[in-house]
Amino acid sequence: MPHNLVVIREHRAVVEFARSLSTIFNPFVCATALFIVVAHAYSPTTVRFWELSFAGLFFFTIAPMLCVFYLYLSGRISDFDMSDRAERRRAFLGFVIVDVIAALFLTAVHAPKPLLAITWGYVGAALVTMCVTRWWKISTHAFGVTGPFAVMFILFGLQPLPYVAIVPLVCWSRVYLRAHSISQVLAGVGLAVASTVIVFHLFGLT
């Protein structure tokens, strides 16, 4: 087999691996997984866990995805990754609205304090990202995968440590796919850590 053909296949394999990482650990799935893990840890009954976990699934995956599908089908965004920075503002406005509704709903049903901190934290982060997106394309994938680990370290100590290697892998995938620069990825990581620490401190959880 010619050497250049081997190189092309190796490159394609790496690209597919990077795309798989970006797809599997997208911000919606990461947020939902975090919400379900924390809901399980703080729910007093099985029924309460079902209620809270379904709320997390709806507000952090179903509703945002419906928002993205609507924007795509209506021509307001050109692709599901929202590659165009100007188009991202429209999507993030929808995300902010969904997150605010989620936070108000969970506050009304007296959800456990860690879940309220998570939800209000996503409200603040979505607002910051929407504002920053006017001038710069911060990595939501980096934020989305880092935030859950920051939360779990605060709530559960070192238990999630073996899995934290996912964070640099996802960050690498975004840079390798040329979806973001290194600085944009690092900004997403920094926003995730800073917003988590600040919001959890405000809720008296740190």
C-alpha positions in Angstrom: 0.0 0.0 0.0 1.5 3.4 -1.0 2.7 5.5 1.9 0.5 8.5 1.1 -2.6 6.3 1.1 -1.7 5.1 4.6 -1.2 8.6 5.8 -4.6 9.7 4.4 -6.4 6.8 6.1 -4.6 7.5 9.4 -5.7 11.2 9.1 -9.3 10.1 8.4 -9.3 7.8 11.4 -8.1 10.6 13.7 -10.7 13.0 12.2 -13.5 10.4 12.9 -12.2 9.9 16.4 -12.2 13.6 17.1 -15.7 13.9 15.6 -17.0 11.0 17.7 -15.6 12.7 20.9 -17.3 16.0 20.0 -20.6 14.2 19.3 -20.6 11.9 22.3 -19.5 14.6 24.8 -21.6 17.5 23.4 -22.8 20.1 25.9 -26.4 18.9 26.0 -25.5 15.3 26.8 -22.9 16.4 29.4 -25.4 18.7 31.2 -28.1 16.0 31.3 -25.7 13.4 32.5 -24.5 15.7 35.3 -28.1 16.5 36.3 -29.1 12.8 36.4 -26.0 11.9 38.5 -26.7 14.7 41.1 -30.4 14.0 41.1 -29.7 10.4 42.0 -27.4 11.5 44.8 -29.8 13.9 46.3 -33.2 12.5 45.7 -34.9 11.1 48.8 -37.1 8.6 46.8 -37.1 6.8 43.5 -40.2 8.7 42.3 -38.5 12.0 43.1 -35.4 10.9 41.2 -37.6 10.1 38.2 -39.3 13.5 38.3 -36.0 15.4 38.6 -34.1 13.3 36.1 -36.9 13.7 33.5 -36.8 17.5 34.1 -33.1 17.4 33.5 -33.5 15.4 30.3 -36.2 17.8 29.0 -34.5 21.1 29.9 -30.9 20.2 29.1 -31.3 17.9 26.0 -34.8 17.8 24.5 -35.7 21.6 24.7 -32.3 22.9 23.5 -32.2 20.3 20.6 -35.7 21.4 19.6 -34.5 24.9 19.6 -31.5 24.0 17.4 -33.7 22.0 15.0 -36.1 24.9 14.7 -33.3 27.4 14.0 -31.8 25.1 11.4 -35.1 24.2 9.6 -36.1 27.9 9.6 -32.7 28.8 8.0 -31.5 30.9 11.0 -28.4 28.7 11.4 -26.5 27.0 8.7 -25.4 23.9 10.6 -26.0 22.1 13.8 -22.5 23.0 15.2 -23.5 26.7 14.7 -20.1 27.3 13.1 -20.9 30.9 12.2 -20.3 33.2 15.2 -23.1 35.6 14.2 -25.6 32.7 14.1 -24.7 31.5 17.5 -26.2 34.5 19.2 -29.7 33.4 18.0 -29.2 29.9 19.5 -27.9 31.2 22.8 -30.8 33.5 23.3 -33.0 30.4 23.0 -30.7 28.5 25.4 -30.9 31.3 28.0 -34.7 31.3 27.8 -34.8 27.5 28.3 -32.3 27.7 31.2 -34.3 30.5 33.0 -37.5 28.5 32.6 -35.7 25.4 34.0 -34.3 27.3 36.9 -37.7 28.9 37.8 -39.4 25.5 37.5 -36.9 23.7 39.7 -37.0 26.5 42.3 -40.8 26.2 42.3 -40.8 22.5 42.9 -38.1 22.8 45.7 -35.4 20.8 43.9 -32.3 20.0 46.0 -29.9 22.9 46.3 -27.1 21.4 44.2 -29.5 21.0 41.3 -30.6 24.6 41.7 -27.0 25.7 41.7 -26.3 23.7 38.6 -29.3 25.2 36.7 -28.7 28.8 37.7 -25.1 28.3 36.9 -26.0 27.3 33.3 -28.2 30.4 33.1 -25.3 32.7 34.0 -22.8 30.8 31.7 -25.3 31.0 28.8 -25.7 34.7 29.3 -21.9 35.2 29.4 -21.4 33.1 26.3 -24.1 34.9 24.4 -22.5 38.2 25.2 -18.9 37.0 24.4 -20.1 35.5 21.1 -20.7 39.0 19.8 -17.0 39.4 19.4 -15.4 35.9 19.9 -16.3 32.2 19.5 -15.8 30.6 22.9 -15.8 26.8 23.0 -19.1 25.5 24.4 -17.8 21.9 24.1 -14.9 22.8 26.4 -17.3 24.5 28.8 -19.8 21.7 28.5 -17.4 18.9 29.4 -15.5 20.8 32.1 -18.4 22.2 34.0 -19.8 18.8 35.1 -16.4 17.7 36.4 -16.0 21.0 38.3 -19.5 20.4 39.9 -18.7 16.8 40.8 -15.3 17.7 42.3 -17.1 20.1 44.6 -19.9 17.7 45.5 -18.1 14.3 45.5 -14.5 15.1 46.1 -12.0 13.0 44.1 -14.5 10.3 43.0 -14.7 11.6 39.3 -10.9 11.9 39.0 -10.3 8.8 36.8 -12.6 10.2 34.2 -11.3 13.7 34.0 -9.1 12.7 31.0 -12.2 13.2 29.0 -11.7 17.0 29.3 -8.4 17.3 27.5 -9.5 14.8 24.9 -12.6 16.8 24.0 -10.6 20.0 24.0 -8.1 18.5 21.7 -10.9 17.3 19.4 -12.3 20.8 19.0 -8.8 22.2 18.1 -8.0 19.3 15.8 -11.2 19.7 13.9 -10.4 23.5 13.6 -13.7 24.3 15.3 -11.9 26.4 17.8 -8.5 27.8 18.6 -6.5 26.8 21.7 -7.4 30.1 23.4 -11.1 29.6 22.7 -11.0 26.1 24.2 -9.1 27.4 27.3 -11.6 30.2 27.7 -14.4 27.6 27.8 -12.6 25.6 30.4 -11.9 28.8 32.5 -15.6 29.9 32.2 -16.8 26.5 33.4 -14.5 26.4 36.5 -15.1 30.1 37.4 -18.9 30.0 37.0 -19.2 26.8 38.9 -17.1 28.0 41.9 -18.9 31.4 42.0 -22.5 30.0 41.8 -21.9 27.1 44.2 -20.3 29.6 46.6 -23.4 31.8 46.3 -25.6 28.8 47.2 -23.4 28.0 50.2 -22.1 24.7 48.7 -18.4 25.5 48.9 
